[in-house]
């Protein structure tokens, strides 16, 4: 599984489990789980382009995590409710 899929799918699930295990109250718990489901930062793509290294990988990671966000964020909002 590529890192972008791990970040978009596994990270929110792990955070949800940790929130439940530690008993962190809402709204902080909800906000943390939804924030974990957000796509990768744009700055990584900008730095890759600036320094001419890993440009394709950074761009495809940003694109994939942005597309996955369309599905993962609504699901994480429902689960964290």
C-alpha positions, -999 to +999 in steps of 0.1 A: +000+000+000+015+034-010+022+059+017-005+083+004-031+056+010-017+048+044-019+084+053-054+089+041-069+056+054-049+042+082-040+074+100-076+085+108-085+050+118-055+048+142-063+082+156-099+072+162-088+041+181-064+062+202-091+088+209-115+061+220-088+043+241-077+074+259-112+087+264-106+121+248-139+141+249-157+156+219-153+182+202-115+177+204-118+141+194-139+148+164-116+176+152-085+154+156-099+126+136-112+148+108-078+167+107-060+134+103-081+126+072-071+158+054-048+156+024-010+160+024+004+195+027+009+215-005+043+227+007+059+193+000+050+197-037+063+233-038+096+223-022+100+194-046+095+217-076+118+243-061+147+218-056+139+197-086+137+164-067+108+139-063+085+163-082+063+135-097+060+116-064+051+147-045+025+158-071+009+124-073+008+121-035-010+154-033-034+144-060-042+110-046-047+123-010-069+151-023-091+126-042-092+102-013-103+131+009-136+133-009-145+099+006-124+097+038-134+130+054-172+125+053-167+089+067-144+101+094-170+129+103-197+102+106-176+079+127-162+105+150-197+118+157 
